[in-house]
Amino acid sequence: MEKPFERFTAELSWQQAALLLDTVLYFEETPKYLSLPDQEGGRIAVPLLAGSLQDMLVRLDEADRHAKQPFTFDFDWTDAEKGEGVVTILLPSGEILSQPTQLAAFSAV
């Protein structure tokens, strides 16, 4: 099975992360892939859950809602046949978040 996306970096602000979290919470019963901007101007579909976005949001400065920080996203299979893997997010601080992911649970927005 093909990976849903290759490693990329997205520059996100507090405001963008908050809007993404609102979207995820709205679709919480039926998770959706989120379209994130890469540094080349493209859009990458990423299966993100509310917990991951909340962890990202608390690391951004709400006082400067438009200041962007780099977040690097990657995906690794744990069981490709079952469509299971881990989304990893490298935070601007160097910390790494890991989100276990069942791809079949996500659909396009």
N, C-alpha and C positions, 0 to 999 in steps of 0.2 A: 504494500500500500504506500502511496506517495505521501510525504509529509505535507501537512496543511500549509506550512510556510517555512521559509528559510530564515536564518538569523538576520535581524535587521534592527536598526535604531530609529526610534521615534522621539522627536522633541515635543514634549507635552507641558502645558501650563496647568496651574491649579484649576482654572476655569474649564479647560478641555477635559481634564480628568473627572471633574464634578459632573459635567454633562454626560460623559460616558457612563459614570456610575448611575445617574438618573435613568439612562436608557436601559442598563442592565436590570435595575430594580423594576422598571416598568414591565420588562419581559421575563421576570424571575421564574415564572411557571414554565416558560418555554425559552430556554437560553438561546441567544443569537450570537453569531460571529460579529465582532465589531470591526469596523473599517478604520485602521490607524494609518496616519501619514508616515511614510518613510523619508529619509533624508534626500532622496532623489526626486521627490515630488509625487511618488506613486502612492497607492493605497493598498494595505495588506489586511486581509481578513484574519482576525485572531479570536479564538474562543476564550473569552475572559469571563470570570465570575465576579460577583459583587465583592467578595472578600479580598480578592487580589487588587481590585480598583480602590477599595477602602485603604488597603495597606499602601498603595501608591500615593493616594490623596493626602494622607497624613504626613508624608515626607515632602510635600510641596508647600510653598509659602502662600497662605490664603491672603495675607496682606498685600502681596504683589501677584494678583490673580493672572497676569499675562506673561510673567517671567517663565520661560521654557527651560526644562531640564531634560537631559537625555535618558531614555529608558531603552534598554536593549532586550529584545524578545527573541526567544528561541523555542524550539519544540523538539523533544526526543521521545521516541517510542518506548513504551514499557511492554506492550503487546500489540504489534501492528495488526495481527489477524483479528483481534477483538476491537481495534480502533481505540486503544487506550495509550495514553502518553502523559507527558508532563510539559506544561508551559513553564519556562523559566524566564524570570524578569530580573535583569541586572539593573539595580537602582542607581541613581546618581551618586549615592554614598558608597557604592561598592558592594552593598548587601545584595543577596540573591533571594528572590521569592520563588517558591515552587508551587505550581498549581496542578494537582492530578486532574486529568481531563479525559472524559469519555466523549469522543468526537460525535458519536451518534446522537448525543443529547442536544447538540447545537444545530441551528439552521440559519440560513441567510436572513438578514434583516429585510 
